[in-house]
Amino acid sequence: MPDTILPPRYPRDFAGHGPTPPDAQWPDGARVAISMVLNFEEGGENSILHGDAASEAFLSDIAGAAMWPGQRHWNMESIYDYGARAGFWRLHRLFTGMGLPLTIYGVATALARAPLQVAAMKDAGWEIASHGLKWVEHKDMPEDEERRQIAEAIRLHTEVVGHPPRGWYTGRCSENTVRLTAETGAFDWIADTYDDDLPYWLRVGDREQLVIPYTLEANDMRFATAPGWVTGRDFGDYLCDTFDELHAEGGRMFTVGLHCRLAGRPGKTAGLRQFLTHARQKGGAWFATRGQIAAHWARVNPPVDRLRPSQMARAEFMQRFGGIYEHSPWVAERAYELELGPAHDTAVGLANALARAFRSASHDERLGVLRAHPDLAGKLAAAKRLTPESTAEQASAGLDALTDEERATFGALNSVYMDRHGFPFIIAVRDHDKPAIMKAMRKRIEQDTDREFATACAQVERIAGLRLKELLP
């Protein structure tokens, strides 16, 4: 396979921030950053008035709604109209009355049809992000057409609002949406993911894009989907419970998704008010726009340039990792052919890929790896012919500064071990000091060779893992 062509790669990232998320350092010691989002879609939904083939059928109070090809659905339109005419203003009074910031996901064509609401958003100082050109499905949209619509959404948004959007969320997106929006370089943040409780940086091409994940569960859309909520208190209780749990964890972000035609109904607004009041009374909440969260995150947790093994050409991969298994580059060669992905761009992840290649090898191949390891404090060390990795490892346990008596003891034990098992004694010396190494050596000499072979192989894997931790996060 040519060096420029990667073997099969898996794009989904199951690693994320891992077991130890970065320190969010929210302002004023806040435990939770709360992002309240109001989707403004009314006037941008499917309608033959908007040039679409059928009416809207998504996220309304009409149970089991279906699209009506070639017809206006008067009831559906009327429900959406409620969102703009009444629901928006009820939520506007709630948030301005409580002095809370809000991020608007504004569909560009909907904003263009709602000058009163846009003026109110701007007067309130709310962040107006882009929610795409139209509130329609993108899953079957050709890539070039989606790219065109993204550009047109930015243009129209700028014309209507007075400045370009700095954040983006499509919602009904395609597999290309995140990449296409990131490639514009126009956004401080994008939100078409649901995969974390914190922002993160995503490498797209030659730049890092900040992603602030959105939510479909702490979202009033569940009044219109199953399983869902019936009363406003259902919604409020869930939001309160989520906030309390994140508050206990600390250093997390909580996004709440709202829609004018849903949360803007009186009974649903009551549940929202219940949550907002609870969070303010409990304390430890930083209510912020997504733009404010993006600016904060970029300052305290900027992107870090790091190695990405899953995206490396073969030559670079081998140059960096071919020596992780002592004098056995074939291990890295075989690992490179596996289905690597973002989860393998960490020390633990790549160690697993290399270990898989090693474990699936023949007995003789693994024996060759064992025999490629030097004796501890042996002749190669004395002649300064160890690999740089082995030199540093043996030095870490003080094996480069032995007394004559210690050197003689190690030499004798090495000989006995080698005669009994047929391969050198191998141990991850970074895990031990000299006395512990010598004790383990005496004990393992007495094991049967099959068991010792398995022990030595496990130690080879441990050594590889420790070496990778010096190269990868």
Solvent accessible surface area in square Angstrom, and as a share of the most:
residue,aa,sasa,rsa
1,M,127,0.57
2,P,82,0.51
3,D,58,0.30
4,T,123,0.71
5,I,93,0.47
6,L,58,0.29
7,P,4,0.03
8,P,92,0.58
9,R,47,0.17
10,Y,67,0.25
11,P,111,0.70
12,R,147,0.54
13,D,79,0.41
14,F,138,0.58
15,A,37,0.29
16,G,52,0.50
17,H,51,0.23
18,G,37,0.36
19,P,139,0.88
20,T,114,0.66
21,P,43,0.27
22,P,43,0.27
23,D,96,0.50
24,A,1,0.01
25,Q,99,0.44
26,W,10,0.03
27,P,42,0.27
28,D,154,0.80
29,G,66,0.63
30,A,16,0.12
31,R,95,0.35
32,V,0,0.00
33,A,0,0.00
34,I,0,0.00
35,S,0,0.00
36,M,2,0.01
37,V,0,0.00
38,L,0,0.00
39,N,2,0.01
40,F,0,0.00
41,E,0,0.00
42,E,8,0.04
43,G,17,0.16
44,G,1,0.01
45,E,9,0.04
46,N,16,0.08
47,S,3,0.02
48,I,64,0.32
49,L,108,0.54
50,H,38,0.17
51,G,70,0.68
52,D,25,0.13
53,A,89,0.69
54,A,8,0.07
55,S,4,0.03
56,E,3,0.01
57,A,29,0.22
58,F,69,0.29
59,L,9,0.04
60,S,8,0.05
61,D,69,0.36
62,I,50,0.25
63,A,103,0.79
64,G,81,0.78
65,A,27,0.21
66,A,61,0.48
67,M,89,0.40
68,W,101,0.35
69,P,105,0.66
70,G,55,0.53
71,Q,103,0.46
72,R,99,0.36
73,H,12,0.05
74,W,170,0.59
75,N,95,0.49
76,M,2,0.01
77,E,23,0.10
78,S,57,0.37
79,I,26,0.13
80,Y,1,0.00
81,D,72,0.37
82,Y,49,0.19
83,G,0,0.00
84,A,17,0.13
85,R,187,0.68
86,A,33,0.25
87,G,0,0.00
88,F,0,0.00
89,W,75,0.26
90,R,61,0.22
91,L,0,0.00
92,H,34,0.15
93,R,147,0.54
94,L,6,0.03
95,F,0,0.00
96,T,59,0.35
97,G,67,0.65
98,M,35,0.16
99,G,63,0.61
100,L,12,0.06
101,P,36,0.22
102,L,0,0.00
103,T,0,0.00
104,I,0,0.00
105,Y,0,0.00
106,G,0,0.00
107,V,0,0.00
108,A,0,0.00
109,T,23,0.14
110,A,0,0.00
111,L,0,0.00
112,A,46,0.36
113,R,130,0.47
114,A,7,0.06
115,P,96,0.60
116,L,131,0.65
117,Q,19,0.08
118,V,7,0.04
119,A,50,0.39
120,A,12,0.09
121,M,0,0.00
122,K,96,0.41
123,D,128,0.67
124,A,36,0.28
125,G,60,0.58
126,W,17,0.06
127,E,33,0.15
128,I,8,0.04
129,A,0,0.00
130,S,0,0.00
131,H,1,0.00
132,G,1,0.01
133,L,17,0.08
134,K,36,0.15
135,W,11,0.04
136,V,17,0.10
137,E,87,0.39
138,H,9,0.04
139,K,130,0.55
140,D,120,0.62
141,M,30,0.13
142,P,91,0.57
143,E,61,0.27
144,D,106,0.55
145,E,55,0.25
146,E,1,0.01
147,R,98,0.36
148,R,126,0.46
149,Q,22,0.10
150,I,5,0.03
151,A,61,0.47
152,E,46,0.20
153,A,0,0.00
154,I,35,0.18
155,R,119,0.43
156,L,22,0.11
157,H,0,0.00
158,T,46,0.27
159,E,115,0.52
160,V,44,0.25
161,V,2,0.01
162,G,59,0.57
163,H,88,0.39
164,P,61,0.39
165,P,2,0.01
166,R,113,0.41
167,G,1,0.01
168,W,4,0.02
169,Y,8,0.03
170,T,4,0.02
171,G,16,0.16
172,R,26,0.09
173,C,43,0.26
174,S,12,0.07
175,E,172,0.77
176,N,30,0.15
177,T,0,0.00
178,V,31,0.18
179,R,84,0.31
180,L,4,0.02
181,T,1,0.00
182,A,0,0.00
183,E,89,0.40
184,T,59,0.34
185,G,38,0.37
186,A,27,0.21
187,F,5,0.02
188,D,68,0.35
189,W,0,0.00
190,I,1,0.00
191,A,0,0.00
192,D,10,0.05
193,T,22,0.13
194,Y,91,0.35
195,D,90,0.47
196,D,50,0.26
197,D,74,0.38
198,L,2,0.01
199,P,0,0.00
200,Y,38,0.15
201,W,64,0.22
202,L,59,0.29
203,R,100,0.36
204,V,18,0.11
205,G,70,0.67
206,D,124,0.64
207,R,77,0.28
208,E,31,0.14
209,Q,2,0.01
210,L,4,0.02
211,V,0,0.00
212,I,0,0.00
213,P,7,0.04
214,Y,11,0.04
215,T,13,0.07
216,L,80,0.40
217,E,77,0.35
218,A,0,0.00
219,N,1,0.01
220,D,0,0.00
221,M,25,0.11
222,R,51,0.19
223,F,28,0.12
224,A,33,0.26
225,T,53,0.31
226,A,100,0.78
227,P,111,0.70
228,G,37,0.36
229,W,28,0.10
230,V,131,0.75
231,T,70,0.41
232,G,9,0.09
233,R,159,0.58
234,D,54,0.28
235,F,0,0.00
236,G,0,0.00
237,D,62,0.32
238,Y,75,0.28
239,L,0,0.00
240,C,14,0.08
241,D,95,0.49
242,T,28,0.16
243,F,0,0.00
244,D,45,0.24
245,E,106,0.48
246,L,17,0.08
247,H,35,0.16
248,A,75,0.58
249,E,87,0.39
250,G,8,0.08
251,G,23,0.22
252,R,51,0.19
253,M,9,0.04
254,F,6,0.02
255,T,12,0.07
256,V,0,0.00
257,G,0,0.00
258,L,0,0.00
259,H,7,0.03
260,C,0,0.00
261,R,0,0.00
262,L,0,0.00
263,A,0,0.00
264,G,0,0.00
265,R,65,0.24
266,P,76,0.48
267,G,47,0.45
268,K,34,0.14
269,T,5,0.03
270,A,59,0.45
271,G,2,0.02
272,L,0,0.00
273,R,122,0.44
274,Q,49,0.22
275,F,0,0.00
276,L,0,0.00
277,T,50,0.29
278,H,54,0.24
279,A,0,0.00
280,R,120,0.44
281,Q,147,0.65
282,K,93,0.39
283,G,28,0.27
284,G,29,0.28
285,A,28,0.22
286,W,51,0.18
287,F,26,0.11
288,A,2,0.01
289,T,11,0.07
290,R,0,0.00
291,G,25,0.24
292,Q,91,0.40
293,I,0,0.00
294,A,4,0.03
295,A,63,0.49
296,H,8,0.04
297,W,2,0.01
298,A,41,0.32
299,R,164,0.60
300,V,37,0.21
301,N,27,0.14
302,P,69,0.44
303,P,56,0.35
304,V,108,0.62
305,D,131,0.68
306,R,100,0.36
307,L,40,0.20
308,R,44,0.16
309,P,0,0.00
310,S,1,0.01
311,Q,104,0.46
312,M,9,0.04
313,A,38,0.29
314,R,43,0.16
315,A,67,0.52
316,E,69,0.31
317,F,0,0.00
318,M,36,0.16
319,Q,142,0.63
320,R,101,0.37
321,F,1,0.00
322,G,8,0.07
323,G,41,0.39
324,I,8,0.04
325,Y,4,0.02
326,E,3,0.01
327,H,123,0.55
328,S,5,0.03
329,P,71,0.45
330,W,63,0.22
331,V,1,0.00
332,A,2,0.01
333,E,66,0.30
334,R,98,0.36
335,A,0,0.00
336,Y,0,0.00
337,E,77,0.34
338,L,41,0.20
339,E,99,0.44
340,L,0,0.00
341,G,3,0.03
342,P,39,0.25
343,A,32,0.25
344,H,30,0.13
345,D,7,0.04
346,T,37,0.21
347,A,4,0.03
348,V,111,0.64
349,G,10,0.10
350,L,0,0.00
351,A,21,0.16
352,N,72,0.37
353,A,0,0.00
354,L,1,0.00
355,A,4,0.03
356,R,113,0.41
357,A,4,0.03
358,F,1,0.00
359,R,135,0.49
360,S,94,0.61
361,A,9,0.07
362,S,58,0.38
363,H,95,0.42
364,D,107,0.56
365,E,56,0.25
366,R,57,0.21
367,L,29,0.14
368,G,38,0.37
369,V,0,0.00
370,L,0,0.00
371,R,132,0.48
372,A,29,0.23
373,H,14,0.06
374,P,16,0.10
375,D,55,0.29
376,L,11,0.06
377,A,11,0.09
378,G,15,0.15
379,K,181,0.77
380,L,67,0.33
381,A,30,0.23
382,A,80,0.62
383,A,56,0.43
384,K,184,0.78
385,R,170,0.62
386,L,26,0.13
387,T,26,0.15
388,P,110,0.69
389,E,65,0.29
390,S,5,0.03
391,T,72,0.42
392,A,49,0.38
393,E,13,0.06
394,Q,9,0.04
395,A,40,0.31
396,S,64,0.42
397,A,10,0.08
398,G,22,0.21
399,L,8,0.04
400,D,102,0.53
401,A,73,0.57
402,L,15,0.08
403,T,80,0.47
404,D,118,0.61
405,E,135,0.61
406,E,47,0.21
407,R,103,0.38
408,A,67,0.52
409,T,36,0.21
410,F,1,0.00
411,G,32,0.31
412,A,59,0.46
413,L,19,0.09
414,N,10,0.05
415,S,63,0.40
416,V,78,0.45
417,Y,0,0.00
418,M,79,0.35
419,D,125,0.65
420,R,117,0.43
421,H,12,0.05
422,G,24,0.23
423,F,2,0.01
424,P,8,0.05
425,F,2,0.01
426,I,4,0.02
427,I,9,0.04
428,A,1,0.01
429,V,8,0.05
430,R,87,0.32
431,D,66,0.34
432,H,62,0.27
433,D,81,0.42
434,K,51,0.22
435,P,96,0.60
436,A,37,0.29
437,I,0,0.00
438,M,36,0.16
439,K,149,0.63
440,A,23,0.18
441,M,0,0.00
442,R,127,0.46
443,K,147,0.62
444,R,19,0.07
445,I,11,0.06
446,E,126,0.57
447,Q,27,0.12
448,D,81,0.42
449,T,54,0.32
450,D,117,0.61
451,R,156,0.57
452,E,0,0.00
453,F,18,0.07
454,A,61,0.48
455,T,39,0.23
456,A,0,0.00
457,C,10,0.06
458,A,54,0.42
459,Q,38,0.17
460,V,2,0.01
461,E,35,0.16
462,R,98,0.36
463,I,13,0.07
464,A,2,0.01
465,G,12,0.12
466,L,27,0.14
467,R,12,0.04
468,L,0,0.00
469,K,113,0.48
470,E,118,0.53
471,L,81,0.40
472,L,10,0.05
473,P,94,0.59
